[in-house]
Amino acid sequence: MNVEMEHTAQLLDFLDRAKEEGKNWVAFNDLHDATLLPEQMHAFHSAADAEYFCSGHNYEAAQLSEHLPGYIGQPAYYHYMAIDSLRYAITGQSGKLPEVSMSEVSHLLQQQSLYLLPGGQYDRMEAVFQHGELFPVTWKKAVIPADEVVQYHVVQHEHTGGQVYEIGHRHRVLESFTDFEQARLYMEGGVNLSESMREKYDYLLVGQFRDKPLRLDVEGYPEPGCGLTFMTAIRQYNTESRTSEYVWHPVHSLHDPVSITQQLFAIYNPSDNRLKTYDGSLMETRPEENLASVYPSYFMYYDSITIKNSIKMNTENLKYLQENLKYTGFDTLLNAELEKNIGEKKPEFQLTHSAKIGQDMMEYALHFKQGDKNEMYFFNRMEATLKKPGENEQGVTQTFYQNQNITAKEAYNLLDGRAVHKTYHVYEKIGEGEQAQYKRTDETYNTWLQVNFDKKDKHNNFELNKYPERYGFDVERSLKEMPLKELDDYQTTERIVKSLKKGNLVEVTLNNKDVAEKIFLKANPQDRAINAYDANKNRLVKDDLKIDETKKKQQLNNTEEQAPEQKKKRGQKI
């Protein structure tokens, strides 16, 4: 990255205005030999926001250049840094720099239980300390849980659909106690009840630290710095007995010491030999008094703009790919194999995984390739194969590219003949013919996707039929016209709509007869309808789903009246 003298004033003006707005971080594209321009910089309030921006743009640019001919630009290398650090890198500093004792800085860090990040070396940090620049640190403290935990919470966690591929998680705190044994007995009762009712919940007993707000992640575990998990009860499938049962896992005990950590930033002031710590928004903080976890995976040590750290970049690349696998639906199952292949520096490789869904078998091959500059790896495509019992042994295979944003479960649903609802960005075409280029805009559109098994493209891939909003299929309206018990509750209706949009076969209760009957629904955007099936998966005709007009109007009114009230409770705009 280069800075031209003619742009210096504009760059500094951008940074100063960002600081006035309370923004402390700046992200930019640090491609080799590129010139830093004000219009290419993006300012953020927190390190987390800046990191999210960088990781998304780095990956997307590479994917589009790989799969979209004529895409404007090259694979990007966005990273972020503190505005003050970039300002210094642009202006430099005149005069003699103060002397810094590395042993004194090390002593100050140890006094506050602070450590440099793995790979950080004091002899490479002298310029950072002399200039008073920001640098990342880890805070660690050994505690006895019984002395620090003031409240015990029993948490119930649910995987929607019971599949590892489901991204959506729900959890809730069932009850809170000041006594550990009371909490344990309550959790045991909840597990026994769920086991008797064959419910698919997991349970956690978590402790909350003194003077810390409780924050739980998507699976119900406490976030670093606010508490810890004592035990879990996870419902698992036993292959020998072919039944699901709860398996208890002790995680921490009350009286064995544990180490708690937080990721922070620090600044050393050589003039008064003091060290201060800051959170991700660069607000001064003390880790023992305030929860201030940040994750500076894109933070780098700078004494000039041109310095790069390939080891750090590989770590960032691995972390991002692991996150990508997680949200594609593979959780952490392939992380070790991914790290091994990247460590071996293979130019390209694939990871495989198979999973049984009901009676069906899904096989996945995930393809990774190194970029042209041999720096970053990219997850390019996923080949998914569905094999159904009693049908073609080879199964049916489809390749999904990363920019299509298809999860593993959605791939199964598409290959099983169902439709999936997706949201995509609009790309602006610039030029014509071979000179045509494409640029992403902020505009988005919604569309249903469905595999056309009767037609293949030039890559031997089945074509995907698209049914955008203008096609006229309103899944919510179609659902409300059906006599279903679940439509009496707005939140349940919302969950059904979301599940249909993911391509799932959704179980509901038919409510137009004297006896409630379980049926299954799937979205059929091609016919602008929702198909219904009985317990044996036989298609139901319209006569089976008739509902008198009085009941139909009452049902529509119920859901529409509940909608604003439910949204108000969740703080949504209406």
N, C-alpha and C positions, 0 to 999 in steps of 0.2 A: 504494500500500500504506500503510495506516494502522496505528499502534500505539496502543491504548487504555491509559490509565494502569492500569486494573484488571487488565490482563493482563501488565504489565511483569515482576512478580516471577516468574510462571510461565515466561515466555519466557526470562528470564535463568537460571532454574533448569535449563531444558532445555539451554541452551547450555553451562552449567557441567558438567552431567552428561556431555554429549557429549565435552567436552574431557577429562574424567577417563577416559573410555573410549578416548582416543587419537584421537578424530575431530576434524578441523580444518575441515571444510567443511559448510555447511548449504544446503539447497535449499528453496524455498518458492514458492508461486503468487502472483505480483505483479500480479494483476488490478487495474485501476483502482478506487479507492474500497473495495477489500476490506480486511478487518481481519485482521492477522496473529495467528494463534492457535497455541499450542504443538502441538496435535494435527495441524496442517497442515505442520509442519516435519519435515525428514528430514536426518539427519546422516550424513556419510560420512568414510572415512579419507583418500580421495584425490580430487583434482580430476577425474580420469578417471571414477571411479564416479559422482560428482555430475553430471557432464556427461551421461553415459549416461542417468541417471534423468530429467534435465530434457528432453532431446531426445525421448525416448520418450513421456513424458507430454504434452508440448506437442502432438505430432503426433496421438497417439491421441485426445485429448479433442476436437480439432477434427474428426477423421474421424467419430467416433461421433455428435457433435451434428449432423453433416451427413447421416448415413445411417441413424441409429437413432432413430426418432421416440420422444419421451419420455425421451431420455437425460438423466440428472441432470448439471447443470453446463453451463458455457459453455466455448468454446475457451480453454485455459489459457495462461498465460505464466509458466512455471517458469524460474527461473534460480538460480544458486548464487553464494555468496560465502564468504570466509573467516569462520569463527565470530567471530574477534576483531573483524573489521570490522563485522559485524552487531551485535555487542555494543556497540560504540562508537556506532553509529547509533541504538541504542535509548536508551542512557544519556546520550550527549553527553559533553562534557568542560568542566569549569569552569576558570577562571583564564585567564591570558594565554598565548596560543600562542607558541612560540618562533619567532624569525625564521629564515627559510631562504633561503639564496642559491641561486637557480636555476642560476647558472653553476657553483657548487661541486658541486651534485648532478650536473649534466651532465658535469663533469670526472671525478667518481668513476665514473660509468657508463662513460665512454670508457676509463678506466684498466683496467677489467675486461672491455672489449670487449662491453659491454652496450648495448642500444638499446631505446627505447620501441617498442611495437607500432605498425604503420602507423596514422596518424591521431592518435596520442598527442601532446599538446602540453604543454610544460612549464608554460605560464601557467595551464593548467587543472588542474595537478597539485599546486599549492602546498599545498592543504588535506590532501591525501594524505600529502605529505612531513612536514608539521607534526604530524600525528596519529600518524606512524609506522605507517601502514597498508600492507597488502600491495598490490603492483601487478605486472602481468605485464611481462616483458622478453624480448628475444631476444638470445642470445649468438652472436656470429659470430667466426670466426677463419679467416684465410687460411693454408693449409698447402701444402707440396710433398708429394704422396703418397709419393714414394720415401723421404722422411725419416720419415714417420709410420706407414706400413703395415709390419707385421712378419710377416704371413702372408697367403697368397693361396689362396682356396678356389674350386673348380669346383663349381657348383651346377646340379643338374638339376631342371627345373620341368615339371610336367604339368598341362594343363587336362583335367579329366575329361570325356570325351565329345568333346573337340575343338571345342566350341561356345563362343562368347563368352558365351552365356547361363549356362553352368554356374558356379555360385557356388563349388563345392568346388575347391580347389587343393591339390596335393601337391608338395613339394620335398624334396630331400635333398642334403647335401654329399657329392659323390663322392670327392674327394681334396683334401688340403691340402698346400701347398708353402711354402717360405721363399724360393723364387726365382720371379720373375714369368714368365720364359721357359719354365721347366718346366711351370708351370701352364697357360700358353697352349698349349703343345704337347699336353698331356693333354686339354685342352678340345677342341682340333682333332680329336684321335683319337676322342673321344666323339661329336662331331658327325658325323664320317665314318661311324662305326659305325651311328648312328641313321638316317642317310640311306640306307645300304645295306639296312637292315632295315625301312625305312619306318615308323620309330617317330615318335610325335608329341610329342617332348620339346623344350623350349627349354633353352638353356644360358646360364649367366652366369659370368663370372670376377669375383669380388668380393675386395676387400682389407679386412683387419681392422686397425684402428688399435691402436697400442701401448697396453697396459694397459686395453683396452676389451673387454667380453664381446661376442661376435658374436651379434646378434639379427637374424633375417631376417623380412621380412613374408610374407604368404601367397603372393606370387609369387617369393620367393627373393631379393629385393633387401634390402641391409642397411638397418636403420633409421637415422635421422639420429643422428649423433654417434658411431657405433661403427665405421663403415667406409664404403666407397664402391664403386661398380660401375665396372670398367674396360672391359668389353666384353660384348656379348650376341650370341647366335646364335639367331634366332627363326625357327621354321618357318612360312613364309607360302605362301599359294596364289597362283601366277602365272596371271593370267587369259589371258595370251597363249599360253603353252605348255600351260595347263590341267594343271599339275603342282604339287606342293608342293615347295618347296626352302628351304634355309636361307639367311637373309640376315644377314650380320654387321654389327653396329653398334658402332663405337668410342664409348665414353661419356666416359671420362677417360684421361689419359695419366700416366705415372709422374712426369714432370718439369714439367708445367704446373700452376701453383697453382690450388687449388680452395678454395671457402669452405664451411666446415662450420658448422652452426647447431644450436642447441637452444633450446627454449621453457622458460623458468623463471619463478619469481616472486622479487621482491625487496622488502626493507624498508629504508628509510632512517631512521636514528636521529639526529634533530637534536641531541641532547644531546652526543654524542661525534663527530658528523660521520662516521659509518661506514655502509657499505652491505653488506648480507648477502644471499646468494641461497639459494633454497629449491626443493626439488622438489615434485611434485604432492601428496605427503603432508606437506608443510611441514617436512621434515627439511632442516637446513642442508646445503648442498652447494657444491662448487666444480666448475664445468662441465669444467675441464681435467683434473680428477682422477676424476670420477665421472659415469657416464651417467645423466642425469636429465631425459629429455625428457617434457614435458607439453604438452597442447593446450588452452589456456584459452579456448576459443571462446565460452564463456558468461560469462567474467569481465568485470565492468564497473567503472568508476570510481565510487566512492560518497563523497559527503560528507553525504548524507542518503538515506533509503530511497526517497524519491519520485523521484530522478533517473533518467531513462531516456535511452538513446542509440539513436535510430532507425537510424543508419547501422550501428552494431554489430549491431543486431537483424537488419537485412537481410542482413548477412554471415553470421550464424548460420543464418538461414532458407535461404539459398542453399546453404551447406555441408551442411545436413541433407537438403535435397532431392536434392543430388548423391549423397550417401551412399545415399539411398533408391533412386535410379535404379540405382546400382551393384549393390545387393543384390536389385533386381528383375530384374537380368540384363543391363542395358544398359551396364555398365562406365562409361567416360567419353565414350561416343559422342555424347551429347546435352548435355553440360555447357555448351558454348559457346552453343548455341541457348537453353538454359534461362536462362543469365545474361543474355543479350540481352533476352529477353521480360520478365524480372523488372525489368531496368533501365528498360524502357519503361513500367513501371507499368500494364500492361494488366490490367483487372479479371479476365479469364480468357483462357486460351490453350491450345493443344494442340501437342504435339511428335509428329512422325511418324517411323517407322523401318520399314524392310523388310529381311528377311533370308531367304536361301535355305537350307533345311535338307533335304539330300538333293535330291530332285526337287521338293519342296514349297516354296511361297512363303508366308512369314508377313508380314503387315502389322500394324503397331501404331500406335494413336493414343492418346497419353497426355494426359489432361485435367488442367489445373491451374486453380485458382480462388483469388482473393484473399478473405481473411476479411472478416467484416462490419465490422471496425474498420479496414480498409484497411492492415493492418500486415503480416501474414504470408500467404504463399501456401501452398496445400495441394495435394498430388497426390491427386486424388479417385478417378480410375478409369482403367482401361486397356481400350480396345476392341481385341480381337485378331481377325484374320481369317486363316483358312487357305484357300489356294487350291492345289488339287491338279491336276496335268496331266490333261487329258481329262475333267474334271468341270465342274460349274457355274462359269462365269466369275466370278460374283459371290463365290464362295467361301462359307464358313460363318463367321458372326461371333458373338462372345460378349463381353459386358461384364463385366469383373472389377473389383470395388471394392477399394479399398486395404486395408480391414480384413479382406478375405479372404486377404490375404498370398500371392497367386499370382504366381510368377515368370514371366518371358517364356517360358522353356523349358517350364514346367509348363502354361502356357496352350496351347502347341503340342501337348503330349501329350494334354491334355484334349480339344481340338478334333479330334485324330486318333483319338479313341475310347478312349483309355486312362484308367485311374484314377490319382489322386494321393492320397497319404496326408498329412494335415495335423494340426497340434495347435492348438487354440483355447482361449480362456478362456471360462469359464461366466459368464453374466450373470444377476444376481438381479432378478426382477421385483417391483416395489413398487407396489401399488395395482392397480386394475382399470379397464377401459374407457379412455376418453380421458385419464384421470388417471394411467394406468399409466406407470411410469418404470423404467429399467434401470440397474443399477449393476454394474460389473465386480468379480468376486471373484478370489481367488488360485487357485481350482480350475481345472484344465484337463482337456480330454478329447481323445482321438484319434479321427479319423474318416477314412474314404476318401471321396473325391469323384469323381463320374463324370457327364458331361453326358448328360442325357436328351434326345436329339434329336427325340423324338416329342411333347414337351410344352413350351409356352412360358408365361411368367408375364405379368402385366399390363404389364410394361415391354418386351415382345417379346424377352425374354431366355430362352434355354433354361434349364429347371430343372436344378438340380444334385442328383442322387441322393446321399444320404449313407448310409454303412455304418459305424456306430460299432463299437467293440470288442465290445459285447454282441451284435452281429449274428453273430459267430462265425467271422470269417475270420482265420486265423493264417497270415500269409504265410511266416514262417520254417518252421513245421511243414510246410506244403504243399511248400516248396522241398526240405526234407530227405527227402521221400518220393520224389524224382525221382533217377534214376541219372545224376548229373552228376559229371564229373571234378573240377570246382572245389570240390565239397563236402569234398574231402580236406583242405582248408586252411581254418581257421576265419576268418582275416582276409579271405580272398577271398569266403567265404560272406557275411560281414558287408557287404562292398562290394556284392555282388549284391542283398542285401535292401534296402540304402539306395537303390540305383538303381531297383529295382522300385517302391519307395515314392514316388520322384520322378515315376513314370509313364513311365519309359524302357522301350524295347524292348531287352532285355539279351541279348547273345550269350554262349552257354555251350557246353560240350562234352558231348554225350550219350555215356555210357560203358557202355551195356548191350549193345554189339555188339562184334564182333572188331575193327572199324575205328571209331575215334573220329569222331563226326559233329557238325558245328557246327549248333546250332539256336538259336532265339530264344524268349525268354519275355516274357510280360506278365502283370501282376496282373489277376485277374478277381474282385473282391470280391463282386459280385452272386451269382455261382455258388460262392463260397467256394473258389476254385481258382486255379491258375496255368495259363494257356494256353500251349501250345508250338507252334512253327511251324518248318518246315524252311527251307532256304536260299532257297527261292522264295516264302517267306511263306505256304505252304499249311499249314492247321491239322493238327496231328498228333493222332491218336486215342490212347486209353489203351493199346491193344495195342502201339503204337510205343514206349511209355515203360515197358513192363513191367520189373520188377526182381524177382529172386527174393528170398524172405524173408530168407535168410541174408545176402545182400549188403546188403539194406535195413537190417537190424539193425546190421551192421558199420559202415555209413555213418553211421547216427544216432549210434552210440557214438563214432566218430572225431570228429565235430564237437562232440559234447557234452563229450568228454574234453579237447579242445583249448581249449574256451571259457574255463574257469577259468584255465588256464595263460596264455593270451594276455592275459586281462584283468589278471592279476597283473603281467605284464611292462609293461603300460601304466599300472599303478598304480591300477586301478579297483577299486571294491568289488565283491564277489561275494556 
